Amino acid sequence: MAIDPDAKIDHEGPVTPYRQLAEILKARIARGDWADGRPIASETRLVQEYGIARTTVRRALDVLVDERVVWKVQGRGTYVGQPPVENP
């Protein structure tokens, strides 16, 4: 079953909030909210939008990094897709 990109976090549900957020963000990427190679919303924005702790947001983003959906650039943000290949 596909997750609604506009879903809210269910704090009482059986799925942990960070897993819910990871699925919501994947659905938003699939919908085209953020283009490949472009940054997604900041951690601060996601904390405000979903009413969850920064550590929960970071954990969700780490799941997406592990799944190769996004990549992070320290001090810049989290980007959709995979990082560009750097030539030596």
Stockholm file with secondary structure:
# STOCKHOLM 1.0

chainA/1-88         MAIDPDAKIDHEGPVTPYRQLAEILKARIARGDWADGRPIASETRLVQEYGIARTTVRRALDVLVDERVVWKVQGRGTYVGQPPVENP
#=GR chainA/1-88 SS CCCCTTCCCCTTSSSCHHHHHHHHHHHHHHHTSSCTTSBCCCHHHHHHHHTCCHHHHHHHHHHHHHTTSEEEETTTEEEESCCCCCCC
#=GC SS_cons        CCCCTTCCCCTTSSSCHHHHHHHHHHHHHHHTSSCTTSBCCCHHHHHHHHTCCHHHHHHHHHHHHHTTSEEEETTTEEEESCCCCCCC
//
